């Protein structure tokens, strides 16, 4: 074995420590600037508990490589173009359906019901992928199909964290179209339902799109906290009583939180990402 090479259970050599520490500190600077653009050298030094001289050396390297940029006027720092390019490579290599697929396939087999991956397009929800469980009584929604937001669990999830003005704009001023006798028709009634969605963290469709079919859905969030998709469980109404709705909702939250973290979302201090922490409105 070569001299200086680290082995399991041994402390790192003196030569290896500065390199690891410098990289860790540099990444900490990038994380700070992502949250607090326009920070000064003294701001960064104070937040990271590093000496100004150490921060200055790290910033010089990051600026030279294009990961950080400095304002000539204010002398403050922000993320540089190279950080954007690296982030875009990650985005291109990690499509939502590719990341979600193995997780949802396993989940569908375990829970026994049909699981769909959904996105929003205007006032519609689109079912872009689907995984069938092993149960004998299944409800299947065709991949590629579009349905209104107001009468689907996935659609409600993607409405719930929008501003009210945006919700009304998407749904229009008139009464909502009825798909079944249980469809919510008035926007004001739907807004009340969406309050429950925000409280629980998941949405339900109790035969509101199709008679005899019920769904539960929870959101997938991006690194910015925006809802970029939803995972929906579809089953026959007889398989979804109040107790199972709560159990399924909790499982869906676990699954969508896992997918969200894989695409860059960071829960605010709570691994379960309880709905109380979801206070970001957008769009």
Order of alpha helices (4+ residues) and beta strands (2+ residues): alpha-alpha-alpha-beta-beta-alpha-alpha-beta-beta-beta-alpha-alpha-alpha-beta-beta-beta-alpha
